[in-house]
Amino acid sequence: MQNNDSDGAEKSQRSLVFFDLETTGLGQTCEMVQLAAVSGGHSLNLYVIPRCRMERGAARVTGFRVRRHRLYLHRRLVLTNSLREVLVSFIAFLHMLGRPLVIGHNIRRFDCPLLARALDQLDLRGEFEAAVSGYVDTLPLAREMLKERGLQSFRQENLVRELLGLDYKAHDALEDVRALQALYSVLQPTAELVCRHRFTLDTMGLKPAAPPKGSGGGSSTAPPVGTFQTHSEALREQRRQGHEGKHETHRVTV
């Protein structure tokens, strides 16, 4: 019985994939530089040399530089893959997890449109869509769940600080997704709330569904304060485990 329960819990955890991109800038024509994803203890972390220039502000925030067709992160040379290799690896990662729900922060307006454009350029969109069950953006999700807390900002690093009591190395895609996975386990949105915020690459440009009237805005689903310390420890453990490979430049953990 214990084995079955454990298998069921692992399957439930694997049905969610937390995803993030680092890019050359914030404009509509920017390109990805790093793609990272985690699901439970599984992780994917890949880099690509962009075809366009790194914007000065993006380089300052992320630490990425391109010199002589080589990519550097905080002055350390990193191994890279072609954009096709990165996307095909991501698709394989998703297939391994059985058509998961892809979750990210501010992905509806930023990461997913960029991802869709890259998939279309390489004729991989259909294959990618067949590997996922949908997408959820935790930015509007958190705004709905926590709107009565009076938070000054719903940026991911601020939510992690407020709810988990931690600071982490933001603007590194792998650190971002690890932090988001811990944050999501604290938020614990209901199935109904997740369903309402779910979208696809075809519907991401449409206006998200409004919360039902009389629902109280979802404040009843906000996490209790007493749970923060437990999940803070969990995030610290995730980060500790990641330190061994923090200087790896091409990493897939399955």
URWO-V953071 format. One record per pair of residues at least 4 apart in sequence whose C-alpha atoms are under 8 Angstrom apart, sorted by the first residue. I is the first residue (numbers start at 1). J is the second residue. D is the distance in Angstrom with one decimal. If there is no record, write none. Layout:
# URWO-V953071
I_J_D, I_J_D
This chain:
# URWO-V953071
1_5_6.2, 2_6_6.1, 3_7_6.1, 4_8_6.1, 5_9_6.1, 6_10_6.1, 7_11_6.1, 8_12_6.1, 9_13_6.2, 10_14_6.0, 10_40_7.8, 11_15_6.3, 12_16_7.7, 13_39_7.0, 13_40_6.0, 14_39_5.5, 14_40_6.2, 14_97_6.0, 14_100_7.1, 15_39_7.8, 15_97_6.6, 15_98_7.1, 15_99_7.3, 15_100_4.4, 15_101_6.1, 16_39_6.1, 16_100_5.3, 16_101_5.0, 16_102_6.1, 16_103_6.9, 17_37_6.5, 17_38_5.7, 17_39_4.8, 17_94_7.9, 17_100_6.2, 17_101_6.1, 17_102_4.9, 17_103_6.0, 18_37_5.3, 18_38_5.3, 18_39_6.4, 18_102_5.9, 18_103_4.8, 18_104_5.7, 18_177_5.5, 18_178_7.8, 18_180_7.0, 18_181_6.3, 19_35_7.6, 19_36_5.8, 19_37_4.4, 19_38_6.8, 19_102_6.7, 19_103_6.1, 19_104_5.3, 19_173_8.0, 19_177_5.9, 20_35_6.1, 20_36_5.6, 20_37_6.5, 20_104_6.2, 20_105_7.7, 20_107_7.8, 20_111_7.1, 20_173_5.4, 20_174_7.6, 20_176_7.0, 20_177_6.2, 21_32_6.3, 21_33_7.3, 21_34_5.6, 21_35_4.7, 21_36_6.6, 21_111_6.3, 21_173_5.8, 22_32_5.8, 22_33_5.5, 22_34_5.0, 22_35_6.7, 22_62_7.5, 22_171_6.9, 22_172_7.0, 22_173_6.0, 23_30_6.4, 23_31_5.4, 23_32_4.2, 23_33_5.0, 23_34_6.9, 23_58_7.4, 24_30_5.4, 24_31_5.5, 24_32_6.4, 24_33_6.6, 24_50_7.4, 24_52_7.5, 24_53_6.8, 24_54_4.5, 24_55_5.8, 24_58_6.0, 24_59_7.4, 25_30_5.4, 25_31_7.5, 25_54_6.6, 25_55_5.5, 25_57_7.4, 25_58_5.2, 26_30_6.3, 26_58_7.9, 28_114_7.6, 30_52_7.4, 30_114_7.8, 31_50_6.0, 31_51_7.5, 31_52_7.1, 31_114_7.2, 32_48_7.1, 32_50_6.6, 32_114_7.8, 33_47_5.6, 33_48_5.0, 33_49_6.2, 33_50_6.0, 34_45_7.3, 34_46_5.7, 34_47_4.4, 34_48_6.3, 34_173_6.6, 35_44_7.8, 35_45_5.9, 35_46_5.4, 35_47_6.5, 35_86_7.6, 35_173_6.5, 35_174_7.9, 36_43_7.4, 36_44_5.3, 36_45_4.4, 36_46_6.4, 36_173_5.4, 36_174_5.1, 36_177_7.0, 37_43_5.6, 37_44_5.1, 37_45_6.7, 37_174_6.8, 37_177_6.3, 38_42_5.5, 38_43_4.3, 38_44_6.4, 38_174_7.9, 38_177_6.4, 38_178_6.7, 38_181_7.7, 39_43_6.4, 39_181_7.9, 41_253_7.8, 41_254_7.8, 42_252_7.9, 42_253_5.2, 42_254_5.1, 43_251_7.8, 43_252_5.8, 43_253_5.0, 43_254_6.8, 44_90_7.5, 44_93_7.5, 44_251_6.1, 44_252_4.5, 44_253_6.3, 45_173_8.0, 45_174_6.4, 45_249_7.8, 45_250_6.3, 45_251_5.3, 45_252_6.2, 46_80_7.0, 46_81_7.2, 46_86_6.4, 46_249_7.2, 46_250_5.5, 46_251_6.7, 47_78_7.6, 47_79_7.0, 47_80_4.9, 47_81_6.2, 47_86_7.5, 47_249_7.5, 47_250_7.2, 48_71_7.8, 48_80_4.9, 48_81_5.2, 48_82_5.9, 48_83_6.1, 48_86_7.4, 49_66_7.4, 49_69_7.2, 49_70_7.0, 49_71_6.1, 49_80_6.6, 49_81_7.6, 49_82_7.4, 50_54_8.0, 53_66_7.9, 54_58_6.6, 54_59_6.1, 54_64_7.8, 54_65_7.0, 54_66_7.4, 55_59_6.1, 56_60_6.2, 57_61_6.3, 58_62_5.9, 58_63_7.9, 58_64_7.9, 59_63_5.2, 59_64_5.1, 59_65_6.2, 60_64_7.6, 61_171_6.9, 62_73_7.9, 62_171_5.4, 62_172_6.6, 63_72_7.9, 63_73_5.3, 63_74_4.9, 63_75_7.8, 64_71_7.0, 64_72_5.6, 64_73_4.6, 64_74_6.4, 64_75_8.0, 65_71_5.9, 65_72_5.1, 65_73_6.5, 65_74_7.9, 65_75_7.6, 66_70_5.5, 66_71_4.6, 66_72_6.1, 67_71_6.6, 67_72_7.7, 70_77_7.3, 70_78_7.9, 71_77_6.0, 71_78_5.9, 71_79_7.5, 71_80_7.4, 72_76_5.1, 72_77_4.4, 72_78_5.7, 73_77_6.5, 73_78_6.7, 78_248_7.9, 78_249_5.0, 78_250_7.8, 79_249_5.3, 79_250_6.2, 80_249_7.6, 80_250_7.2, 81_85_5.9, 81_86_6.2, 82_86_6.3, 83_87_6.3, 84_88_6.0, 84_122_6.9, 85_89_6.0, 86_90_6.2, 87_91_6.2, 87_119_7.5, 88_92_6.2, 89_93_6.1, 90_94_6.3, 91_95_6.2, 91_127_7.5, 91_128_5.7, 91_131_6.5, 92_96_6.2, 93_97_6.7, 94_98_6.6, 94_99_6.1, 94_100_6.6, 94_131_5.8, 94_132_6.7, 95_99_6.0, 95_131_5.4, 95_132_7.9, 98_131_7.3, 98_132_7.8, 99_130_7.4, 99_131_4.8, 99_132_4.1, 99_133_5.4, 100_131_7.5, 100_132_5.2, 100_133_5.6, 100_134_7.6, 101_132_6.1, 101_133_5.2, 101_134_5.2, 101_135_5.7, 101_136_7.4, 102_132_7.0, 102_133_7.7, 102_134_6.2, 102_135_4.6, 102_136_6.4, 103_107_8.0, 103_135_5.7, 103_136_4.9, 103_137_6.0, 103_138_7.0, 104_135_8.0, 104_136_6.6, 104_137_5.3, 104_138_6.0, 104_177_7.6, 104_180_7.5, 105_137_5.4, 105_138_4.9, 105_139_5.3, 105_156_6.8, 105_180_7.8, 106_110_6.3, 106_111_7.2, 106_137_5.7, 106_138_6.8, 106_139_5.4, 106_140_7.9, 107_111_4.4, 107_112_5.3, 107_113_7.9, 107_136_8.0, 107_137_5.7, 108_112_5.6, 108_113_7.2, 108_136_7.8, 108_137_6.0, 108_204_5.9, 108_205_7.8, 109_113_6.7, 109_204_7.7, 109_205_7.9, 110_114_6.4, 111_115_6.0, 112_116_5.9, 112_201_7.0, 112_204_8.0, 113_117_6.2, 113_201_7.5, 114_118_6.4, 115_119_6.2, 116_120_6.1, 116_125_6.8, 116_201_6.8, 117_121_6.2, 118_122_6.5, 119_123_5.9, 119_124_4.8, 119_125_4.8, 119_128_7.8, 120_124_6.2, 120_125_5.6, 124_128_6.1, 125_129_6.1, 126_130_6.3, 127_131_6.7, 128_132_7.0, 129_133_7.7, 134_198_6.3, 134_199_5.9, 134_200_5.4, 135_198_5.4, 135_199_5.3, 135_200_6.0, 136_194_7.0, 136_197_5.8, 136_198_4.8, 136_199_6.4, 137_141_6.5, 137_197_7.1, 137_198_7.7, 138_142_5.7, 139_143_6.3, 139_154_6.7, 139_155_7.6, 139_156_7.8, 140_144_6.2, 140_197_7.9, 141_145_6.3, 141_193_7.8, 141_194_7.9, 141_197_6.8, 142_146_5.7, 142_147_7.7, 142_154_7.3, 142_187_7.8, 143_147_5.3, 143_154_6.9, 144_217_5.8, 144_218_5.9, 144_219_7.4, 145_189_7.9, 145_217_6.7, 145_218_4.8, 145_219_5.1, 145_220_7.7, 145_221_6.2, 145_222_5.6, 146_150_7.9, 146_151_7.8, 146_218_7.6, 146_219_6.0, 146_222_6.0, 147_151_7.5, 147_217_7.5, 147_219_7.0, 148_219_6.6, 153_158_6.4, 153_159_7.7, 154_158_6.3, 154_159_6.0, 155_159_6.3, 156_160_6.2, 156_180_7.4, 157_161_6.2, 157_167_7.1, 157_168_7.4, 157_170_6.6, 158_162_6.0, 159_163_5.8, 159_164_7.8, 159_183_7.7, 160_164_5.2, 160_165_6.6, 160_166_6.1, 160_167_7.1, 160_179_7.1, 160_180_7.9, 160_183_6.2, 161_165_4.6, 161_166_4.7, 161_167_5.7, 162_166_7.8, 163_183_7.5, 163_186_7.7, 163_225_7.9, 163_228_6.1, 164_183_7.2, 164_228_5.1, 164_229_6.6, 164_231_6.6, 164_232_5.1, 165_228_7.4, 165_229_7.7, 165_232_6.8, 166_232_6.9, 168_175_7.3, 168_179_7.7, 169_175_6.2, 169_176_7.5, 170_175_6.5, 170_176_5.8, 171_175_7.7, 171_176_6.7, 172_176_6.0, 173_177_6.2, 174_178_6.3, 175_179_6.1, 175_239_7.7, 176_180_6.1, 177_181_6.1, 178_182_6.6, 178_235_7.4, 178_238_7.0, 178_239_7.6, 179_183_6.1, 179_235_6.6, 180_184_6.0, 181_185_6.4, 182_186_6.6, 182_231_6.4, 182_232_7.7, 182_234_7.1, 182_235_5.8, 183_187_6.3, 183_231_7.9, 184_188_6.1, 184_189_7.9, 185_231_7.5, 186_223_6.1, 186_227_7.1, 186_228_7.0, 186_231_6.7, 187_221_7.7, 187_222_6.3, 187_223_5.5, 188_221_7.6, 188_222_8.0, 188_223_7.1, 189_193_6.2, 189_194_6.4, 189_221_6.5, 190_194_6.3, 190_221_7.3, 191_195_6.1, 192_196_6.2, 193_197_6.4, 194_198_6.1, 196_208_8.0, 196_209_6.3, 196_211_8.0, 197_208_6.7, 197_209_7.0, 199_203_5.9, 199_204_5.8, 200_204_5.8, 211_215_7.1, 211_217_6.5, 216_220_7.5, 218_222_7.3, 223_227_7.2, 224_228_7.7, 227_231_6.7, 228_232_6.0, 229_233_6.3, 230_234_6.5, 231_235_6.2, 232_236_6.2, 233_237_6.2, 234_238_6.3, 235_239_6.2, 236_240_6.0, 237_241_6.1, 238_242_6.3, 239_243_6.4, 240_244_7.7, 242_246_6.0
